[in-house]
């Protein structure tokens, strides 16, 4: 009996002094769009660690975080619903690291920072600098690029968001072609004469309809936009494109087809 009491005492002392690694993990609450706070900070940081989230780690569960969650769920064979429950939390904890002290210190200091796995922390935390990522792990730091004459930085950003929302995962040529279609529409008398007008024209782009226009684009999408602005047009002057596997409009099939790049057919 005395030996049993002694072993229980040792076990209790062990539990008191051994750090509980789950103490800094998620709470039991389901995390969903509109949520704010430490759970969302951890969610964004863990998703960014493996390249699924490339927006700001700010503790606000907006559309960018929502689509990062769905992409993670799809890739990891989870139910794709945009809700972060116990199963996804467990999977994230087992597949990522989370440096809570680093993240919270950067947030409290108001510094720009990222949390990509494999990138030294001193590179990730720099004033006014954000890393860019995509569906795959990206541990590079974005570099400023000149904005071509006639286009504002907002134009470049918005076009990159459209390209990323519409064509990420497509061949680079296909991403440049999507950007070229936007430019071709701006230059056409049939469409609005501004980048924002073209992109936000009613029913013009799927990424606007489903909210993916709000995702933070990666550096590849931005580079595709700049190449298109500087004259590259793999679409051969196309004004439209569509995915034949998902298109629901019979009208789009009546347009003269020019070529196919990846999953998209480009037409005039």
C-alpha positions as CSV (number, residue, x, y, z in Angstrom):
1,X,0.0,0.0,0.0
2,X,2.8,2.4,0.9
3,X,4.5,1.6,-2.4
4,X,1.3,2.3,-4.3
5,X,0.9,5.7,-2.5
6,X,4.5,6.5,-3.3
7,X,4.0,5.8,-7.1
8,X,0.8,7.9,-7.1
9,X,2.7,10.7,-5.5
10,X,5.5,10.5,-8.1
11,X,2.9,10.4,-10.9
12,X,1.2,13.5,-9.6
13,X,4.5,15.4,-9.2
14,X,5.3,14.4,-12.9
15,X,2.0,15.8,-14.1
16,X,2.6,19.0,-12.2
17,X,6.0,19.8,-13.5
18,X,6.1,18.3,-17.0
19,X,4.9,21.0,-19.5
20,X,1.5,20.3,-21.1
21,X,2.2,20.7,-24.8
22,X,-1.5,20.8,-25.6
23,X,-2.0,23.9,-23.4
24,X,-1.0,26.2,-26.2
25,X,-3.1,24.3,-28.8
26,X,-6.6,25.1,-29.9
27,X,-9.5,25.5,-27.6
28,X,-12.5,23.1,-28.0
29,X,-14.6,25.6,-29.9
30,X,-15.3,25.1,-33.5
31,X,-13.6,27.8,-35.5
32,X,-15.6,29.3,-38.4
33,X,-15.8,32.4,-40.6
34,X,-16.3,35.5,-38.6
35,X,-14.4,34.2,-35.6
36,X,-11.6,36.2,-34.0
37,X,-9.0,35.7,-31.3
38,X,-6.1,33.4,-30.4
39,X,-7.7,30.3,-32.0
40,X,-7.7,32.0,-35.3
41,X,-4.2,33.3,-34.9
42,X,-3.0,29.7,-34.3
43,X,-5.1,28.4,-37.2
44,X,-3.6,31.0,-39.6
45,X,-0.1,30.4,-38.4
46,X,-0.3,26.6,-38.7
47,X,-1.9,26.8,-42.2
48,X,0.8,29.3,-43.2
49,X,3.5,27.0,-41.8
50,X,2.8,24.5,-44.6
51,X,1.9,27.0,-47.3
52,X,-1.9,26.9,-47.3
53,X,-2.4,30.4,-46.0
54,X,-0.5,33.4,-47.3
55,X,-2.5,36.3,-45.8
56,X,-1.7,38.3,-42.7
57,X,-1.8,36.5,-39.4
58,X,-4.2,38.8,-37.7
59,X,-6.7,36.6,-35.8
60,X,-9.6,37.4,-38.0
61,X,-11.3,34.5,-39.8
62,X,-12.2,36.1,-43.2
63,X,-12.5,34.8,-46.7
64,X,-8.8,34.3,-47.2
65,X,-8.6,32.1,-44.1
66,X,-11.9,30.3,-45.1
67,X,-10.5,29.2,-48.5
68,X,-7.2,28.2,-46.9
69,X,-9.2,25.9,-44.6
70,X,-11.2,24.4,-47.4
71,X,-8.0,23.8,-49.5
72,X,-6.4,22.1,-46.5
73,X,-9.5,20.0,-45.9
74,X,-9.6,18.9,-49.5
75,X,-5.9,18.0,-49.6
76,X,-6.0,16.1,-46.4
77,X,-9.1,14.1,-47.1
78,X,-11.3,15.9,-44.6
79,X,-14.9,17.0,-45.0
80,X,-14.7,20.3,-47.0
81,X,-17.0,22.6,-45.1
82,X,-14.8,25.5,-44.0
83,X,-15.4,24.6,-40.3
84,X,-12.4,23.9,-38.1
85,X,-13.4,21.2,-35.7
86,X,-11.6,18.6,-33.6
87,X,-10.5,16.4,-36.5
88,X,-8.9,19.2,-38.4
89,X,-7.3,20.7,-35.3
90,X,-5.7,17.3,-34.5
91,X,-4.5,17.0,-38.1
92,X,-3.0,20.5,-38.0
93,X,-1.3,19.9,-34.7
94,X,0.3,16.7,-36.0
95,X,1.3,18.2,-39.4
96,X,2.6,21.6,-38.3
97,X,4.6,23.4,-35.7
98,X,3.4,26.6,-34.0
99,X,5.8,29.0,-32.4
100,X,3.3,30.8,-30.2
101,X,5.8,33.1,-28.5
102,X,7.2,34.3,-31.8
103,X,3.7,34.9,-33.3
104,X,2.3,36.7,-30.2
105,X,5.4,38.8,-29.8
106,X,5.2,40.0,-33.4
107,X,1.5,40.7,-33.1
108,X,2.0,42.7,-29.9
109,X,4.8,44.7,-31.4
110,X,2.7,45.4,-34.5
111,X,5.3,43.9,-36.8
112,X,4.8,42.4,-40.2
113,X,5.7,38.7,-40.1
114,X,5.1,35.3,-41.5
115,X,5.3,31.7,-40.1
116,X,6.4,29.5,-43.0
117,X,8.1,26.2,-42.0
118,X,11.8,26.0,-42.8
119,X,12.3,29.8,-43.0
120,X,14.5,31.3,-40.3
121,X,12.5,33.5,-38.0
122,X,14.9,36.5,-38.4
123,X,13.9,36.4,-42.1
124,X,10.2,36.0,-41.4
125,X,9.9,39.0,-39.1
126,X,10.8,42.2,-40.9
127,X,9.1,45.6,-40.8
128,X,6.7,46.0,-43.7
129,X,7.6,42.7,-45.3
130,X,5.3,39.8,-46.0
131,X,6.0,36.4,-47.5
132,X,4.0,35.2,-50.4
133,X,2.8,31.6,-50.6
134,X,0.4,29.4,-52.4
135,X,-1.1,25.9,-52.4
136,X,2.4,24.6,-52.0
137,X,5.0,25.4,-49.4
138,X,6.8,28.7,-50.2
139,X,9.6,29.9,-48.0
140,X,10.7,32.9,-50.1
141,X,10.2,36.5,-49.2
142,X,8.4,38.6,-51.8
143,X,10.4,41.3,-53.6
144,X,9.1,44.6,-54.8
145,X,8.6,44.8,-58.6
146,X,8.1,47.9,-60.7
147,X,4.5,48.7,-61.8
148,X,4.2,49.2,-65.6
149,X,3.1,52.5,-66.8
150,X,-0.7,52.9,-67.2
151,X,-1.5,50.5,-64.3
152,X,-1.7,51.2,-60.6
153,X,-0.4,49.0,-57.9
154,X,-4.1,48.3,-57.1
155,X,-4.7,47.2,-60.7
156,X,-1.7,44.8,-60.4
157,X,-2.9,43.4,-57.1
158,X,-6.5,43.0,-58.2
159,X,-5.5,41.2,-61.4
160,X,-3.1,38.9,-59.5
161,X,-6.0,38.1,-57.1
162,X,-8.2,37.2,-60.2
163,X,-5.5,35.1,-61.7
164,X,-4.8,33.3,-58.4
165,X,-8.5,32.7,-57.8
166,X,-9.2,31.5,-61.4
167,X,-6.1,29.7,-62.4
168,X,-3.8,28.7,-59.5
169,X,-2.5,25.2,-60.2
170,X,-2.7,25.8,-63.9
171,X,0.5,25.9,-66.1
172,X,2.2,29.3,-65.9
173,X,1.3,29.9,-69.6
174,X,-2.3,29.5,-68.6
175,X,-2.0,32.0,-65.8
176,X,-0.5,34.5,-68.1
177,X,-3.3,33.8,-70.6
178,X,-6.0,34.6,-67.9
179,X,-4.3,37.9,-67.2
180,X,-4.1,38.6,-70.9
181,X,-7.9,38.1,-71.2
182,X,-8.5,40.7,-68.5
183,X,-6.2,43.1,-70.4
184,X,-7.9,42.3,-73.7
185,X,-11.3,43.1,-72.2
186,X,-10.0,46.4,-70.8
187,X,-8.8,47.3,-74.3
188,X,-12.1,46.2,-76.0
189,X,-15.0,48.6,-76.6
190,X,-17.3,45.7,-75.6
191,X,-16.2,45.7,-71.9
192,X,-15.5,48.2,-69.1
193,X,-12.3,50.2,-69.6
194,X,-10.8,49.6,-66.2
195,X,-9.3,46.6,-64.5
196,X,-11.8,46.7,-61.6
197,X,-14.7,47.3,-64.0
198,X,-13.8,44.2,-66.0
199,X,-13.1,41.9,-63.1
200,X,-16.2,42.9,-61.1
201,X,-18.6,43.0,-64.1
202,X,-21.6,40.8,-63.2
203,X,-21.1,37.1,-63.8
204,X,-17.7,37.7,-65.5
205,X,-15.4,35.7,-63.3
206,X,-16.1,32.7,-61.1
207,X,-13.5,33.8,-58.5
208,X,-15.7,36.9,-57.8
209,X,-18.9,34.9,-57.5
210,X,-17.4,32.3,-55.0
211,X,-15.2,34.8,-53.0
212,X,-11.8,33.5,-54.1
213,X,-11.1,36.9,-55.5
214,X,-10.3,37.8,-51.9
215,X,-7.5,35.3,-51.6
216,X,-4.0,36.7,-51.2
217,X,-2.2,35.9,-54.5
218,X,1.2,34.3,-54.7
219,X,4.2,35.7,-56.5
220,X,3.6,33.5,-59.5
221,X,0.2,35.1,-60.1
222,X,1.7,38.6,-59.8
223,X,4.5,37.7,-62.2
224,X,2.0,36.3,-64.7
225,X,0.1,39.7,-64.6
226,X,3.3,41.6,-65.2
227,X,4.2,39.4,-68.1
228,X,0.8,39.9,-69.6
229,X,0.9,43.7,-69.2
230,X,4.3,43.7,-70.8
231,X,2.9,42.1,-74.0
232,X,2.7,38.3,-73.5
233,X,-0.6,36.9,-74.6
234,X,-0.7,33.1,-74.8
235,X,-4.4,33.3,-75.4
236,X,-3.9,34.9,-78.8
237,X,-6.2,37.9,-78.1
238,X,-9.0,35.9,-76.5
239,X,-11.8,37.7,-74.7
240,X,-13.3,34.6,-72.9
241,X,-12.2,31.3,-71.4
242,X,-14.0,28.5,-69.7
243,X,-13.5,25.1,-68.2
244,X,-15.3,22.5,-70.3
245,X,-15.7,20.2,-67.4
246,X,-17.6,22.7,-65.2
247,X,-19.1,25.2,-67.6
248,X,-22.9,25.5,-67.2
249,X,-23.5,28.2,-69.9
250,X,-24.5,26.9,-73.3
251,X,-23.6,30.3,-74.7
252,X,-19.9,30.0,-74.0
253,X,-19.8,26.9,-76.3
254,X,-20.9,29.1,-79.2
255,X,-17.8,31.3,-79.0
256,X,-15.1,30.6,-81.6
257,X,-12.4,28.6,-79.8
258,X,-8.8,29.6,-80.2
259,X,-6.8,27.1,-78.1
260,X,-6.7,25.1,-74.9
261,X,-4.2,25.7,-72.1
262,X,-4.4,23.4,-69.1
263,X,-8.1,23.1,-68.1
264,X,-9.2,26.3,-69.9
265,X,-10.4,26.8,-73.4
266,X,-9.8,30.3,-74.7
267,X,-12.1,31.8,-77.2
268,X,-13.0,35.1,-79.0
